[in-house]
Amino acid sequence: MTPTPGRHRPPTPTLTELDDGRRLYGFADEGYGNVVDAFVANFVEHQDLGAGCAVYVDGRSVVDLWGGIADRRTRKPWKENTAAVIFSVSKGILAICAYLLAQQGRLDLDAPMAVYWPAFAKFGKEAVTVRHALSHRAGVPCLDVDLTKEDVIAWEPVIHAIEVQRALYPPDAGHFYHALTYGWLVGEVIRRVTGLSPGMYFRTAIGDPLELHAWIGLPASARRTVAWMEAPLPDEDSEAAREAARVFATNRCVERSVSLGGAFKFPADGDVVTFNDPAIQTAEIPGANGIATPRSLARLYAACLTDLGADRLLIDTSIDDATQVRSTGPQLSGMPDDGTRWGTGFQLASPPAQPMLGPGSFGHAGAGGQLAFADPDYCVGFAYLSNQMGGYGDERARKLTLALRSALGAHASISSPQSAC
């Protein structure tokens, strides 16, 4: 059934108590019950510990769910305002910032990086554009310099390491996921254009006006709200999972792309997720260490499509540009092709691994199962976050988006949207 939510519906909290005593809270408008069912099933069938899921449609909150355990060590409950590390969902935040600057005429996405960052343009990187950096075609997915955690936190040592890094391949050779360097490539351009760090620019331009509980560089005042992340569950039993593990173990650049040559182990050092470290959370590692609540991420993506008390963030031409496929197919890394597609800065709908709602969806997934995106065809902002990281093939976010697609009457190939911005 297509939901027809009332405009003046008061939030109606619902509560489910699991067999182990954990409680789930929240509300869903009429017609979205299958999203609630999928959220509960993630705890019962897919080992969620604590999690939240939020959905906006036409600029209005229609689903807001949360519950479980935010910290296994203390049994602290996951509350309405609990935030979690979002990992590469952070990349979507940076992309929104880049498009805001482009809309203001302050940033040309097709200009060479050297226009904004002259020292970048050497050792084979002269032709790299801002768009290449946003599309995982900059040729510097890993660095030859061994960095320490202190170097990463300090920012400038990473910038210098990128400047002296020789490009591994030209932009037209293909794409290689820039797991961490993406953040400094795009973040340093933002810093040079605005005079603000990317985290500060995000707060000033977007986070504060929209009253979002979302940060790149966690403030001390928000630390008590952050969930403790748990090390990943086992990978699915598939040939793709085994091949991904083999590539990670044998391709030096793939391993260094997430460790920066020894700055930290990723995702976990033993049983402890490295991004639980308060020093890492406080720093700006802009491609990977964002922290947010599901509600704020769903609101952020809703604000890309509609006016939520401030100007709509992205204009139609920006969305059209951002959702043109720039990188897809087999990666230069040798990682298995799971259908992932990238536009400019954003991950696009990528069936079968990450179908989102349909061809127009844009956002980003994050390590362990995190996901946030917008869909302009259905005027949707969606987010799901968990503190139990999943392994390769994790399907919790996919289950939720498929349930939402069903609720909206959406299909894998959208031809006649029933709700549009």
C-alpha positions in Angstrom: 0.0 0.0 0.0 1.3 3.5 -0.8 1.6 5.4 2.4 -0.4 8.6 2.7 1.0 10.2 5.9 -1.0 12.9 7.6 0.8 16.2 7.7 -0.1 16.8 11.4 0.4 13.3 12.8 1.9 13.5 16.3 4.8 11.0 16.8 3.5 7.8 18.2 6.3 5.9 20.0 6.3 2.1 19.6 8.3 -0.3 21.7 9.3 -3.8 21.1 11.2 -5.9 23.7 13.4 -8.6 22.4 13.8 -11.9 24.1 17.1 -10.8 25.6 15.5 -7.7 27.2 16.8 -5.1 24.7 14.2 -2.6 23.7 13.5 -0.9 20.4 11.7 2.5 20.2 10.4 4.9 17.7 7.6 5.5 15.3 6.6 4.9 11.7 3.7 6.4 9.7 0.9 4.2 8.4 2.2 2.2 5.5 5.7 1.9 6.7 5.2 -1.1 9.0 7.5 -3.3 6.9 10.4 -1.0 7.5 9.8 -1.5 11.3 9.6 -5.2 10.7 12.9 -5.2 8.8 14.5 -3.1 11.6 13.4 -5.6 14.2 14.5 -8.5 12.0 18.0 -7.1 11.9 18.3 -7.6 15.6 16.6 -11.0 15.7 18.2 -12.5 12.6 21.3 -10.4 11.7 23.0 -9.8 15.0 22.4 -6.1 15.3 23.5 -4.8 18.8 22.3 -1.2 18.7 21.1 0.7 15.7 18.9 3.4 14.3 17.0 4.0 11.1 15.4 7.2 9.9 13.5 8.2 6.8 12.2 11.5 5.5 9.7 11.7 2.6 8.8 15.1 1.1 10.8 16.8 3.8 8.9 15.2 6.7 10.0 12.5 9.1 8.0 9.3 8.5 10.2 6.7 10.1 12.4 7.1 13.2 13.6 4.0 14.9 16.3 3.3 17.5 17.2 0.9 20.2 19.3 -1.9 21.5 22.7 -1.5 23.2 25.0 1.5 22.5 27.9 0.1 24.5 28.3 -3.6 25.1 30.8 -3.0 27.9 28.4 -1.1 30.1 25.0 -2.2 28.6 24.3 1.5 28.0 21.2 1.7 25.8 21.0 3.1 22.3 18.9 6.2 22.8 17.1 8.7 20.5 20.2 10.9 20.3 22.8 8.1 20.1 25.4 8.8 17.4 27.8 6.3 15.7 30.9 6.4 13.6 29.7 6.5 10.0 33.0 5.6 8.2 32.8 6.3 4.5 29.3 7.8 4.7 31.5 10.8 5.5 32.5 10.9 1.8 28.9 11.9 0.9 29.1 14.8 3.4 32.3 16.0 1.7 30.6 15.7 -1.7 27.7 17.9 -0.5 30.1 20.5 0.7 32.0 20.5 -2.7 28.7 20.9 -4.6 27.7 23.8 -2.3 30.9 25.6 -3.2 30.5 24.8 -6.9 27.0 26.3 -6.8 28.4 29.4 -5.3 31.0 29.7 -8.0 33.9 29.2 -5.6 34.9 25.8 -6.9 35.2 24.4 -10.4 34.9 20.6 -10.3 36.6 20.3 -13.6 39.6 22.5 -12.8 42.9 20.9 -12.1 43.6 20.3 -8.4 46.6 22.6 -8.9 44.3 25.6 -9.3 43.5 25.4 -5.6 46.5 23.3 -4.4 49.6 24.2 -6.4 52.0 21.8 -4.6 49.8 18.8 -5.5 50.6 19.1 -9.2 53.8 17.1 -9.5 55.0 13.5 -9.9 52.4 12.6 -12.5 49.4 14.3 -10.8 49.4 17.5 -12.9 46.3 16.5 -14.9 44.2 15.4 -11.9 41.0 17.5 -11.6 38.8 18.0 -8.5 36.3 15.7 -10.2 38.9 13.0 -10.6 39.6 13.2 -6.9 35.8 13.0 -6.1 35.5 10.0 -8.5 38.4 7.8 -7.2 40.6 8.5 -10.2 43.3 10.7 -8.6 45.9 7.9 -8.7 46.9 8.1 -5.0 44.7 5.6 -3.2 47.7 4.7 -1.0 50.9 6.5 0.1 54.5 5.4 0.1 55.2 7.4 3.2 54.7 5.5 6.5 52.5 7.7 8.7 51.8 7.5 12.4 48.5 8.1 14.1 49.9 11.4 15.3 50.7 12.4 11.7 47.1 11.6 10.7 45.7 13.7 13.5 48.0 16.6 12.7 46.7 16.9 9.0 49.7 18.6 7.4 51.9 15.5 7.4 49.3 13.7 5.3 49.0 16.7 3.0 52.8 16.7 2.5 52.8 12.9 1.9 50.1 13.3 -0.9 52.1 16.2 -2.5 55.3 14.0 -2.8 53.4 10.9 -3.8 53.9 9.7 -7.4 50.6 8.9 -9.1 50.1 5.2 -9.5 48.1 5.6 -12.7 46.6 8.4 -14.8 42.9 9.4 -14.3 41.8 7.7 -17.6 43.3 4.4 -16.7 40.4 3.4 -14.4 39.4 3.8 -10.7 40.8 2.5 -7.4 38.7 3.2 -4.3 40.5 6.0 -2.3 39.4 4.7 1.1 41.1 7.4 3.2 43.1 9.7 0.9 39.8 10.8 -0.7 39.1 12.8 2.5 42.3 14.8 2.4 42.2 15.3 -1.4 38.7 16.8 -1.2 39.1 18.2 2.3 42.3 20.2 1.5 40.6 21.7 -1.6 37.7 22.8 0.7 40.2 24.2 3.2 42.0 26.2 0.6 38.8 27.6 -0.9 37.1 28.5 2.4 39.9 29.0 4.9 38.1 26.4 7.1 38.9 22.8 7.8 36.3 20.5 6.0 34.7 19.6 9.3 34.4 23.3 10.3 33.0 24.3 6.9 30.4 21.5 7.1 29.3 22.7 10.5 29.2 26.4 9.5 27.5 25.9 6.2 25.2 22.9 6.8 25.4 21.3 10.3 24.6 24.3 12.4 21.8 25.8 10.2 20.1 22.4 10.0 20.7 21.6 13.7 22.3 18.3 12.8 24.0 16.0 15.2 26.7 15.2 12.7 30.4 16.1 12.8 33.7 15.5 11.1 35.8 16.0 14.2 33.8 15.2 17.2 33.3 18.0 19.8 33.8 17.2 23.5 30.2 18.1 24.2 28.9 15.2 22.0 31.3 12.5 23.2 28.8 11.0 25.7 26.3 10.3 22.9 28.7 8.1 20.8 28.1 4.4 20.6 31.0 2.0 21.1 31.7 0.2 17.8 32.0 -3.6 17.7 34.5 -5.5 15.5 33.0 -6.9 12.2 31.0 -10.1 12.1 32.3 -12.8 9.8 32.1 -12.3 6.0 29.5 -14.1 4.0 30.4 -17.5 2.6 30.9 -16.5 -1.0 33.5 -16.5 -3.7 33.4 -12.7 -3.8 34.1 -12.5 -0.1 37.0 -14.9 -0.4 38.4 -13.0 -3.3 38.1 -9.6 -1.5 40.0 -11.1 1.5 42.7 -12.5 -0.8 43.2 -9.1 -2.5 43.4 -7.3 0.8 46.0 -9.8 2.0 48.1 -9.7 -1.1 47.7 -6.2 -2.6 50.0 -3.9 -0.7 48.3 -0.8 -1.9 44.8 -2.0 -0.8 46.1 -2.7 2.7 48.0 0.7 2.9 44.9 2.5 1.6 43.2 1.8 5.0 46.2 1.8 7.3 48.2 4.7 5.8 51.3 2.7 6.3 50.9 1.8 9.9 49.0 4.8 11.4 46.3 2.3 12.6 44.8 -1.0 11.8 41.5 -1.0 10.1 38.8 -1.8 10.9 40.0 -3.3 14.2 43.1 -4.0 16.2 42.2 -7.4 17.6 38.7 -7.0 18.9 38.8 -3.2 19.3 37.6 -1.0 16.4 40.3 1.6 16.0 37.9 4.4 15.3 36.6 4.1 18.9 39.8 5.9 19.9 38.8 9.4 21.2 41.8 11.0 19.6 40.8 9.6 16.2 37.2 10.7 16.7 38.2 14.2 17.6 40.5 14.6 14.6 39.4 15.3 11.1 39.9 12.2 8.9 37.2 13.5 6.6 36.8 10.5 4.3 36.1 8.1 7.2 35.6 9.5 10.7 32.3 11.3 10.6 30.0 10.7 13.5 26.3 11.3 13.3 22.8 10.1 14.3 20.7 8.3 11.8 18.0 11.1 12.1 20.6 13.8 11.2 21.9 11.9 8.2 18.4 11.3 6.9 17.6 15.0 7.5 20.8 16.0 5.7 19.9 14.1 2.6 16.3 15.3 2.7 17.7 18.8 2.8 19.5 18.1 -0.5 16.1 17.8 -2.0 13.7 20.0 -0.1 13.6 23.2 2.0 13.9 22.2 5.7 13.8 25.7 7.1 16.8 26.8 5.1 17.5 26.8 1.4 17.6 23.5 -0.3 21.2 22.3 -0.4 21.5 21.0 -3.9 19.9 22.4 -7.0 18.7 20.2 -9.8 21.7 20.7 -12.1 24.0 19.7 -9.2 22.1 16.5 -8.6 22.0 15.7 -12.4 25.8 16.3 -12.5 26.5 14.3 -9.3 24.5 11.3 -10.4 26.2 10.8 -13.8 28.3 7.6 -13.5 32.0 8.4 -13.4 33.5 5.1 -12.2 32.1 1.6 -12.4 33.1 -1.9 -13.2 36.3 -3.7 -12.2 38.7 -1.7 -10.1 42.4 -1.3 -10.7 42.9 -2.8 -7.2 41.6 -6.2 -8.3 38.7 -6.1 -5.8 35.7 -8.1 -6.9 33.1 -6.1 -8.9 30.0 -6.0 -6.7 28.1 -3.5 -9.0 29.3 -0.4 -7.1 29.0 2.8 -9.1 30.3 6.2 -8.3 29.2 9.6 -9.5 31.0 12.7 -8.5 31.7 12.3 -4.8 28.7 10.1 -4.2 28.1 6.4 -4.3 25.1 5.7 -6.6 22.6 3.0 -6.5 24.7 -0.1 -7.0 22.7 -3.3 -7.3 23.1 -6.0 -6.3 25.3 -5.0 -3.3 23.7 -1.6 -2.6 20.5 -1.0 -4.6 19.3 1.9 -2.5 15.8 2.9 -3.9 16.5 3.1 -7.6 18.6 4.6 -10.4 18.4 8.2 -9.1 19.6 7.4 -5.5 22.9 9.0 -4.4 24.7 8.9 -1.0 27.3 6.7 0.4 27.8 3.4 2.3 30.3 3.0 5.1 32.3 0.2 6.5 30.4 -2.4 8.5 27.0 -1.7 7.0 26.3 2.0 7.5 24.3 3.8 4.8 22.8 7.2 4.0 21.3 8.5 0.8 18.8 10.6 -1.0 16.4 9.7 -3.8 15.0 12.6 -5.8 12.4 10.4 -7.6 10.7 9.7 -4.3 11.9 12.7 -2.3 13.5 10.5 0.3 16.3 10.9 2.8 17.4 7.7 4.4 19.9 6.6 7.0 20.8 3.4 8.9 23.6 3.2 11.4 24.7 0.3 13.7 27.4 -0.2 16.2 27.8 -3.8 15.2 30.0 -3.8 12.1 29.1 -6.4 9.5 31.4 -8.4 7.3 31.6 -8.6 3.5 28.1 -9.1 2.1 26.3 -7.6 5.1 22.7 -7.2 4.2 21.1 -5.2 7.0 20.9 -1.8 5.2 19.8 -3.6 2.0 16.9 -5.3 3.9 15.8 -1.9 5.1 15.9 -0.2 1.8 14.1 -3.0 0.1 11.4 -2.7 2.7 11.2 1.1 2.2 11.0 0.5 -1.6 8.1 -1.8 -1.1 6.4 0.8 1.2 6.8 3.5 -1.5 5.6 1.3 -4.3 9.1 1.7 -5.8 10.7 -0.8 -8.2 14.3 -1.5 -9.2 13.6 0.5 -12.4 11.6 3.6 -11.6 9.3 4.7 -14.3 6.4 6.5 -12.6 7.3 7.9 -9.2 4.4 8.3 -6.9 6.0 11.1 -4.9 8.6 13.6 -6.2 10.3 16.7 -4.9 
